[in-house]
């Protein structure tokens, strides 16, 4: 990975850069806020490590400017300000993570690697649709043929799971793990109850059912029961 470290404390910067290089990463260091922003906007990095308090423009201004340019590079903010309000400010400015000083290098490295890994993961679709059944995941709105369907939170998660696996038979185990976060069978009819409620909201009044039971296997959401 190529990492930009924007930190004016020479001792802290040397500690970070040395550790990153020893871990097999490329590390560029800039001490001032103005120079840091120019580097962040002008070159390509896998992760930015940005101190909150910098000479020139501060770290939050750098983060806001980077985000305003539609640059989604992962950003880890460093600061001696440990209060919850300060961490919230950093995250709301566009930071992806916030680490307070002093810190262990092992934690810094773990956070950097986690941010980099997240940035390379495929993004899930925010709009899902099958045969007129449409879900806006971020807006949490579900409709069928333009008619809004009101769902409870668990029903929403269940329908989202079925939509993301449309055309695929999903087992009870898959639903328990993916929707209820159970890694064991609670030996209840919780799935049957929620599927029944979901059917009444999604399929009732429509000629074409979308949620089908596959005996001995599970459930499938698809346009035709074939």
N, C-alpha and C positions, 0 to 999 in steps of 0.2 A: 504493500500500500504506500501511496504518497500522501504524507500528512503535513499540513501547514500549522505551525505553532506560532500563535500571536501572543507573546508574553514579554513584558518589559522587565521583569525580575530576572537578571542574568543567571543567578544561582538556580532558580526554578526551571528556567528555560534549558540550561545545560543539562540538568537532571533528566528532563523529559526527552530531549533530543538524543542524549547518550543512550537512554533506555530503549527508545524506539529503534535506533540503529542497531543496537545489540540484539533486538528482537527480529531483525531482518527487514525493517521498513525503511523507506526513504523519508527523511524529515527535513523540512525547510523551516527556518526560524526568522521571524520579523519581530522587532521590539516595539515599534510605534503603531498607534491606531490607524493613522493615515496610510502608512506603508502597508499595513496588514490588509486593509480594505482593497488597496490596489492589487496586491498579490492574489487575494481571494477572488476578485472579480476578473483578473486578467489571465489566470492560469487554472489548470484542472487539478483538483485534489480529490482524494477519496474521503478524507475527513478533515474538518477544521477544529483545532483546539484553540479556544479564544478566551483570554482573560477578561474579566469584567472591567477592571480599572486599568486604563491605558493612557499614556500621554497622547495628546491629539484627540481624536474621537474615541469614545469608549466602546467597550465590547458589545453592548446592546445595540448601539448604532450600527456597528459592523454587521451584526446578525440581521437587523431590520433591512439594511441596504442590500445584503446578499439575497434575502428572501424577496425583496421588492423587484429584483432582477429575474425572478422566477428560477433561481438557482436552488436546487433541492439537495445540495451536498450536506451530509450529516454534520451537525455542529455540536461539539461538547464545550460547554461553558465552564470556566474555572473561576472560583471566587473565594475570598475569605469571608464573604457575607453569607452566613449560614441560615439566616432567618427564613421561615417559610415564605413570607411575602417576597423576599428577594429571589428565591428560587422560582416562584410563580412568575415574576416579572421576566426572568430569563427564558422560561419556557414559552410564555405568551409572545415574547419578541420573535420567536422562531427557532429557539434552541431546541435540540433534540434530547439533550441530557445536561445535567448540572452537577458538578463535583466540587465540593468545598475543600479548601486548603486548611491544614496540611492533609496530604493524601499519600497512600502507598502506590508505588508505580504499578504494582500488579493489578490494583483496582482500575487505575487509569487505562492500562492496556486492555483489560477485559471490557471496559465500557467502549473504547474505541473499536475493538473488534466486533462487538455486538452491533454498534451503529453501522459499521461497514457491511456487516452481514445482512442487516435489515434492508439496507439500500439496494441490495442486489436481489432480494426476494421478489418474485413476480407479484405485481399488484392485483388484488382481487377486483373483479368487476363491481362497480357501484350500482349498476342498473341491470336487473335480471328480468327476463321476459320469456314466457312460454304460452303460445296460443291465446293471447289477449290478457293473460295474467301477468301483471307488471309490478315489480318491487323496486323502489328507490331506497337502497340500503342506507345511505347517509341521511336522507330525509325521513326515513322510517315511514314511508307511505306505500301502501299496497292498493292496487286497483285491478278490476277485471272489466274489460271492455269499457273503461272510463269510469266505472262505478267504484268509489272508494270503499275498501274493506277495513273495518276496524279490528285490530288484533291485539291481544294481550302480549306482553313481552316474550313469554315462552312460546306462544303460537307464532310470533314473528320469527324467532330463532329457528323453530321447526320448519316453517315454510321456506326460510332462506336456505336451510340445509338441503331441503328437497329440490329447490330451484337450482342450487349450485351443482346438484347431482342429477339434473333432469335427464330422463331416459335411462337412468341407471337404478337398478334395484338396490335399495339401502336396507341393511339388516337392522334388527333391534339393537345389536351391539354397537353398530355404527351410530345410531341415533342416541343411544345412552351416552356414548363418549363425546359425540359432536355437539349435542344439544343440551344434555344435562350434566356433562362433565363427570359422569359416573364411569368408573373403570371396573365395575362389578354389576351384576344383575340384581336389582333390589327386590325382585320377585313380586312386583306389583303390576297393575294394568295401566300405569301412568302413560305409556306410549299410546295405548289403544284409546284412552280417554281424550288425549290431546289430538290425535288423528281424527277422531269422531267430531270434535269441536271444530277443527280446521276444515273438515269436509263441509260442514253445515255453512260455514262462512264463505268458502271458496267455490264450492260446487252447487250448492242449493240454488235452484231457480235457473240453472243453465243446462242446456241440452247435452253438452259434452262434459262429462266428468274428467277431472285432471289427476286426482289422487286415487291410485289404485292399490289394492291389497294383492300381493302375490303370495298365495298360500304356501306356508312352510319356508318362505324366504324373507319377506319383508314388505316394503312399500316402494312404489315408484310414482313419480310425477311425470306424466307425458300426455300428449294430446289425444291419443287413441289407446284403448285397451286391447293391444294386439299381442 
